[in-house]
């Protein structure tokens, strides 16, 4: 059974940094993509960043380009999101997710980790 567990969230002042981790089990890192989503209070869930496990190709939402970096470690079966120069607008619950075997819709989700950025 595929399981994803996020960690690394917390409270930080604007301009600070956090690194989120997602421990993955029961999922093969050979192909397909994984990503980080977030949902801020009163807003819809949005895709923050994604990565193709096979070649490392990454995408970023415009709001986080130049500040966030996604990475994965296939040997450790982990997904990471390095967040630098955090802004109050980054406050949200962050979720890691993985595509299904067909590399289509995101099928597997973690429980989320809270990130609070204060000014």
N, C-alpha and C positions, 0 to 999 in steps of 0.2 A: 504494500500500500504506500502510495506517495505521501510524504509528509514534509512540510516546510515550516520551520520555526525561526522567527525573526528575533533579533536581539540588538542591543546597542543604542536604542533610543534613550531619550532623556531630555533634560532641560539645559538650554545653553543660551548665552547672550548673543545678540546679533553680531555678526562678524566672526563668530566662533565656528568650530568644526565638530562633526560627529561622523562616525563610521558605523553603518548598519551592516549586520551580518545575517545571513539566512542559511541555516543548516538544512541540507536536503537529504532525504533518504528515499529509497525506492524509485529513483528517477535516473535515467541514463543521460549523461552529458554529451553524448556523441553528436547529436543533432538537435534541431529545434531551438527555440528561444526561451529566455526567461526575462523577467522584468520586475521593476519596482513601481508600484502604484501608490498614490496617496489620496486621502480624503480629508479635506479640511472642514471645520464646522460650517454647516449650511451650504456646502458645495458638493458637487458630484465628484465621484471618484475619477481620477485622471492618471494617465500613464506618465510617469516621470522619466523612465529610462528603460531601454530593453537591450538585450545582447543575444547574439546568435552563438550558441555554445561551441559550434564546430570551428568557427573562424574568428570569433571575438568582435564581429561587426556590431557597433553600438549605435543607438539612437537616443536623443535627449529632447525633452520638451524645451521649447524656446526659453521658458522662464528659468531653467536651471543650467543652460549651456554655459560652459566656462567655469562653472562652480561645482558641479557634481561629476563624479566619475564612477561608472559601473564596471565591475570586473567579476570574474569567476575563477574558481580553482577546481578543475575537474578531478584532480587527485583527492582533494579534501571534500569534494561535493558540497561546495559552499558558493554562495552568491554574496557580493558586497556592494555597498553604495557609499562611497566617500563623499561627504557633503562639506564643502568649504564655503566660507563667507556667507554663512546662513543669514537669512532675512526673516523678519516676523511673518512674512507671507508663506514661509516654508512650514509653518506650524500645521501639523496634520498627523493622522495615523498613517503609517507607512506599511505597505503590504508587499511581500515578495510573492511572485507567481510564476508558474511554468505552463508552457503550452502542452497540449496533449500529444500523443504519439504521431498524430497527423500534422503537427506543426501549425495547427489552426488556432482556434480560440484558446485563451488562457483557461485552463481547466483546474489546475491545482493552486491552492492559496494558503498562505500562512495566516496566523491569527492576528497579526498586526503588532506594531510597536509605536508608541507615542513619541512624537518629537515636538517639543515646545521651544520656540525661539522668542525670547523677550528682548525688549529694547532697553 
